[in-house]
């Protein structure tokens, strides 16, 4: 019978409460990261696309989203039952104060169910926000909000059910990738990273290229903001990965150490590629390299050893640094390299489980290089292809319908003048010079 009732473990609850706050911080952190990357005339629009994901996702999450992800299988196992936990009403009863001598509230594992609800909501929020980076500088804001609501409902909720819903935890029957296929994805390499990367590619293709791209240089306008955003993301990622243990335990410790290692070595690998290719290492490359490593270690953070995590990070940093050039070769305008970093990094991290997983780690699975054969690598590949194809096709359909109905592309003149001014009637910076000859605090 779900939800189960009982007394929560105080230590585990405290850790996941903190992790939920860290994961929520990732979306504002992403707003800084993306906002610094774009030109000055569209920074507010870019940041608003990230922040608006918090509001859109939370409303849908409470009403039916959590239930679609963590309810019992319906429609052939495609989604969870959207009515099972609708409105979260079945997760708020019980005896919170122990008036009968025993606290008894709805639990997920050993933590209050509502803490798990908030923790997982942050995953959905940042995944939606990630997609926006592919369409910077040219997508209207209100159509983005509509897209975000449709996409999280039709793409993220089903895929998250496949990947995150274990049998017998929040419901009797869960998702096929985690339970039937038995692919390993501890914190969302498929459901978050590959899903967002594929969606960004589809949306960018349907929307079209920025005016002047790739002829005109479209440089980041605020690199300190990019680096601040990367730091906030790294901090939040510890909650994202280690918090997914849902306990203050050894599994969380493994995830924490591997998350640190992969992010660090990926930064070094990205900078090495830049130095060899371009003759210099950049701050922009350092920030991007950190994120690439964090993306790749997300699915594998408990399956590989700390040395294996260095291998995952090194591969992700180098391959993602090279992959960002694919958009010029194939002609798709992925403005902020969602494909090059999140899709490619997610694929690298998910597949490397099949190579570097060690049975000494919590999942107890050996990859190919540890004598485990090709079986786990095959499972990981099926998970990658299934999520990539589903996200790509359904996102393209959503984007096309919106394009021919309400329209999603900014007016050409608005795009040229600056989307901030026309979409939000605001400017990120005040460039009007002060007047008058006075000086000092009280100068006239």
C-alpha positions in Angstrom: 0.0 0.0 0.0 1.4 3.4 -1.0 2.4 5.7 0.4 3.9 3.9 3.4 3.4 5.4 6.8 6.0 5.7 9.6 8.4 7.9 11.5 11.1 9.5 9.3 14.8 9.2 10.0 16.0 12.7 11.2 19.5 12.5 9.7 18.3 11.3 6.3 15.5 13.9 6.2 17.9 16.7 7.1 20.3 15.7 4.3 17.6 15.5 1.6 16.0 18.8 2.8 19.4 20.4 2.2 19.8 18.6 -1.1 16.4 19.9 -2.3 17.5 23.4 -1.6 20.8 22.8 -3.4 19.0 21.4 -6.5 16.6 24.4 -6.5 19.6 26.7 -6.6 20.7 25.1 -9.8 18.0 26.8 -11.8 18.9 30.3 -10.7 22.6 29.2 -11.2 21.8 28.2 -14.7 20.1 31.6 -15.3 23.5 33.3 -14.4 25.4 30.7 -16.5 23.2 31.2 -19.6 22.6 34.9 -19.0 26.3 35.7 -19.1 26.7 33.7 -22.4 24.3 35.8 -24.5 24.6 39.3 -25.9 23.7 42.2 -23.7 20.4 42.9 -25.5 18.9 39.5 -24.6 20.3 38.6 -21.1 17.0 39.3 -19.2 15.0 37.1 -21.6 17.5 34.3 -21.2 17.4 34.5 -17.4 13.6 34.7 -17.4 13.4 31.5 -19.5 15.3 29.7 -16.7 13.5 31.3 -13.8 10.0 30.8 -15.3 10.6 27.1 -15.4 10.4 27.1 -11.6 6.9 28.4 -11.6 5.5 26.4 -14.5 6.9 23.1 -13.4 5.9 23.5 -9.7 2.3 24.1 -10.5 2.1 21.1 -12.8 4.2 19.0 -10.5 1.7 19.5 -7.6 -1.4 19.0 -9.7 -0.4 15.8 -11.6 3.3 15.8 -12.5 4.6 14.0 -9.4 1.9 11.4 -9.9 2.8 10.9 -13.6 6.4 10.2 -12.6 6.0 8.2 -9.4 2.5 6.7 -9.7 1.7 3.1 -10.8 2.1 2.3 -14.4 -0.7 3.1 -16.8 -1.0 3.2 -20.6 1.3 0.3 -21.0 3.8 1.6 -18.6 4.4 4.8 -20.5 3.5 7.0 -17.5 2.5 6.8 -13.9 -1.1 7.2 -12.9 -1.7 11.0 -13.0 -4.5 10.7 -10.5 -2.8 8.5 -7.9 -1.1 11.5 -6.1 -2.9 14.3 -7.8 -2.7 17.5 -5.8 -0.5 15.6 -3.3 -3.5 15.1 -1.1 -2.6 11.5 -0.2 0.9 12.6 0.9 -0.1 15.1 3.6 -2.1 13.0 6.2 -0.9 11.3 9.3 0.3 12.1 12.9 3.1 14.6 12.6 3.6 15.2 16.3 3.3 11.7 17.7 0.2 12.5 19.8 -0.5 8.8 20.1 3.1 8.0 21.0 4.3 7.4 17.5 4.9 9.8 14.5 3.3 8.3 11.5 3.4 10.2 8.2 3.7 9.3 4.5 7.3 8.3 3.7 9.4 7.5 0.7 12.1 5.3 2.1 13.0 6.8 5.4 12.2 10.5 4.6 8.9 12.3 4.5 7.2 11.9 1.1 6.8 15.7 0.8 10.6 16.1 1.1 11.0 13.7 -1.8 8.4 15.6 -3.8 10.3 18.9 -3.4 13.6 17.2 -4.2 12.5 15.7 -7.4 10.7 18.9 -8.5 14.0 20.5 -8.7 15.2 18.0 -11.3 12.2 18.8 -13.5 12.7 22.5 -13.2 16.4 22.5 -14.2 15.7 20.1 -17.1 13.2 22.5 -18.6 15.5 25.4 -18.1 18.4 23.6 -19.8 16.4 23.4 -23.0 16.2 27.2 -23.3 19.9 27.5 -23.9 19.5 26.1 -27.4 17.1 28.9 -28.5 18.7 32.0 -26.9 18.2 35.4 -28.6 15.3 34.5 -30.7 12.3 32.8 -29.0 9.4 34.8 -27.7 8.8 34.6 -23.9 5.1 33.6 -23.6 5.4 30.9 -26.3 8.3 29.6 -24.3 6.1 29.4 -21.2 3.5 27.4 -23.1 6.2 25.2 -24.6 7.7 24.5 -21.1 4.3 23.4 -19.8 3.6 21.1 -22.7 7.2 19.7 -22.8 7.5 18.9 -19.2 4.1 17.1 -19.3 4.6 15.2 -22.6 8.3 14.5 -22.5 9.9 15.0 -19.1 7.3 13.3 -16.9 7.1 10.1 -19.0 10.9 9.8 -19.3 11.4 10.5 -15.6 8.9 7.7 -14.9 11.0 5.3 -17.0 14.2 6.2 -15.3 13.5 7.2 -11.7 10.4 5.2 -10.6 11.6 2.0 -8.9 9.2 -0.8 -8.3 8.0 -0.9 -4.7 9.3 2.6 -3.6 6.5 5.1 -4.4 4.2 2.7 -6.2 3.9 -1.0 -7.0 5.1 -0.7 -10.6 7.6 1.7 -12.0 9.5 2.6 -15.1 10.8 0.2 -17.7 14.3 1.5 -18.0 15.2 1.1 -14.4 13.2 -2.0 -13.6 13.0 -4.1 -16.7 16.0 -3.0 -18.8 18.1 -2.5 -15.6 20.1 0.3 -17.1 22.0 2.3 -14.5 21.2 6.0 -14.3 21.6 7.2 -10.7 20.7 10.9 -11.0 19.5 11.6 -14.5 22.0 11.3 -17.4 19.1 10.1 -19.6 16.1 11.8 -18.0 17.8 15.1 -17.5 20.8 15.5 -19.7 20.1 13.5 -22.9 16.5 14.5 -22.6 17.2 18.2 -22.5 20.0 18.0 -25.1 17.8 16.2 -27.6 14.9 18.6 -26.9 17.2 21.6 -27.4 18.3 20.3 -30.8 14.7 19.7 -32.0 13.5 23.1 -30.8 16.5 24.9 -32.3 15.9 23.3 -35.7 12.2 24.1 -35.7 12.8 27.7 -34.6 15.6 28.4 -37.0 18.9 30.1 -36.8 19.7 33.5 -35.2 19.9 36.3 -37.6 23.5 36.7 -38.7 24.6 33.3 -37.4 27.2 32.1 -38.0 28.7 35.1 -39.9 28.5 37.5 -37.0 30.5 37.0 -33.8 28.0 36.5 -30.9 30.3 36.6 -27.9 29.3 36.1 -24.2 28.6 39.6 -22.7 29.5 38.8 -19.1 32.1 36.1 -18.4 32.1 36.6 -14.6 28.4 35.8 -14.6 29.2 32.6 -16.5 31.8 31.6 -14.0 29.5 32.4 -11.0 26.8 30.4 -12.7 29.1 27.4 -13.1 30.1 27.6 -9.5 26.5 27.6 -8.3 25.8 24.7 -10.6 28.7 22.7 -9.2 27.6 23.4 -5.6 24.0 22.4 -6.4 25.2 19.3 -8.2 26.4 17.8 -5.0 22.8 17.8 -3.8 21.6 16.6 -7.2 23.9 13.5 -7.2 24.6 12.8 -3.5 21.1 13.7 -2.5 19.7 11.1 -4.9 20.8 8.5 -2.3 17.9 9.8 -0.2 20.1 9.0 2.8 23.1 10.4 4.6 25.1 7.3 4.0 28.0 5.7 2.1 26.3 5.8 -1.2 25.9 9.6 -0.9 29.6 9.8 0.0 30.6 7.9 -3.2 28.5 10.2 -5.3 29.9 13.3 -3.6 33.5 12.3 -4.2 32.9 11.3 -7.8 31.0 14.5 -8.5 34.0 16.5 -7.3 36.5 14.5 -9.3 34.7 14.4 -12.6 34.0 18.2 -12.6 37.6 19.0 -11.7 39.3 16.8 -14.3 36.8 17.7 -17.0 37.7 21.3 -16.6 41.4 20.4 -17.1 40.6 18.3 -20.1 38.5 21.0 -21.8 41.3 23.6 -21.2 43.9 21.2 -22.6 41.8 20.8 -25.8 41.5 24.6 -26.1 45.2 25.1 -25.6 46.1 22.5 -28.2 43.4 23.6 -30.7 43.4 27.4 -30.2 46.6 28.2 -28.5 45.0 29.5 -25.3 42.9 28.3 -22.4 39.8 30.5 -21.6 37.6 31.2 -18.6 34.6 30.3 -20.7 36.2 27.0 -21.5 36.9 26.3 -17.8 33.2 27.0 -16.9 32.0 24.8 -19.7 34.4 22.0 -18.9 33.2 21.9 -15.3 29.6 21.5 -16.4 30.5 18.9 -19.0 32.1 16.7 -16.3 29.2 17.2 -14.0 26.8 16.2 -16.7 28.7 13.0 -17.5 29.1 11.9 -13.9 25.4 12.3 -13.1 24.3 8.8 -14.3 27.5 7.1 -13.2 28.4 8.8 -9.9 27.8 5.6 -7.8 28.7 3.0 -10.4 32.4 3.9 -11.0 35.3 4.2 -8.6 36.9 7.6 -7.9 39.6 6.8 -10.5 36.8 5.8 -12.9 35.2 9.1 -12.3 38.4 10.8 -13.4 38.1 8.8 -16.6 34.5 9.8 -17.1 35.4 13.5 -16.5 38.4 13.5 -18.8 36.4 11.9 -21.6 33.5 14.3 -21.2 35.7 17.4 -21.1 37.7 16.5 -24.2 34.7 15.2 -26.3 32.4 18.0 -25.4 35.0 20.6 -26.2 35.3 19.0 -29.6 31.5 18.5 -30.0 30.5 22.1 -29.7 31.9 22.6 -33.2 29.4 20.1 -34.7 26.8 22.9 -35.0 28.9 24.7 -37.6 29.4 21.5 -39.6 25.8 20.5 -39.6 24.2 24.0 -39.6 22.0 23.9 -36.5 22.1 26.9 -34.3 22.4 25.6 -30.8 23.0 29.0 -29.2 24.6 28.0 -25.9 25.8 24.5 -26.7 23.1 22.4 -25.0 23.7 19.7 -27.6 27.5 19.8 -27.3 27.6 19.7 -23.5 24.4 18.1 -22.2 23.5 15.7 -25.0 27.0 14.6 -25.7 28.1 14.7 -22.1 25.0 12.7 -21.1 25.7 10.1 -23.7 29.3 9.8 -22.7 28.5 9.4 -19.0 25.7 6.9 -19.6 27.7 4.7 -21.9 30.9 4.8 -19.9 29.0 3.0 -17.1 29.1 0.0 -19.5 32.8 0.3 -19.7 34.0 1.5 -16.2 31.4 0.3 -13.7 33.0 -1.7 -10.9 31.2 -4.3 -8.8 33.0 -2.9 -5.7 30.7 0.1 -6.0 27.0 0.3 -4.8 25.2 -1.0 -7.9 27.5 -4.1 -7.8 27.9 -4.2 -11.6 31.1 -4.7 -13.6 31.6 -3.0 -16.9 33.4 -4.2 -20.0 36.9 -3.1 -18.7 36.3 -4.9 -15.4 35.4 -8.2 -17.0 31.7 -7.7 -17.1 31.3 -8.2 -20.8 29.0 -6.3 -23.1 25.7 -6.8 -21.3 25.6 -3.6 -19.3 26.9 -1.6 -22.1 24.1 -2.9 -24.3 21.5 -1.9 -21.6 23.0 1.6 -21.4 22.9 2.0 -25.2 19.2 1.0 -25.4 18.4 3.6 -22.7 20.3 6.3 -24.5 18.7 5.6 -27.8 15.2 5.3 -26.4 15.3 8.6 -24.5 17.1 10.5 -27.3 14.6 9.4 -30.0 11.5 10.0 -27.8 12.6 13.4 -26.8 13.7 14.5 -30.2 10.5 13.4 -32.0 8.0 14.6 -29.4 9.8 17.9 -28.9 9.8 18.6 -32.6 6.1 17.9 -32.8 5.3 20.2 -29.9 7.5 23.0 -31.4 6.0 22.6 -34.8 2.4 22.8 -33.5 3.2 26.0 -31.6 5.1 27.5 -34.5 2.0 27.2 -36.8 -0.5 28.2 -34.2 0.7 30.9 -31.8 4.1 31.5 -33.3 7.3 31.1 -31.4 9.9 33.2 -33.2 10.6 36.8 -32.2 9.8 39.5 -34.8 12.9 40.2 -37.0 13.1 43.8 -35.8 12.7 42.9 -32.2 15.4 40.3 -32.5 17.7 42.9 -34.1 17.0 45.6 -31.6 17.0 43.4 -28.6 14.5 40.9 -27.3 14.7 42.2 -23.7 13.2 45.6 -24.7 10.4 44.2 -26.8 9.5 41.1 -24.7 10.0 42.6 -21.2 10.2 46.4 -21.6 13.4 46.2 -19.6 17.2 46.4 -20.0 19.7 44.5 -18.0 22.0 47.5 -17.7 21.5 51.2 -17.5 23.8 52.9 -20.0 22.5 56.5 -19.6 25.4 58.7 -18.4 24.9 60.9 -15.3 24.7 64.7 -15.7 25.8 67.6 -13.6 29.1 68.8 -12.2 28.8 67.9 -8.5 30.8 65.2 -6.9 30.5 63.1 -3.7 27.6 61.3 -2.2 25.4 64.4 -2.0 26.6 66.1 -5.2 24.0 67.9 -7.3 
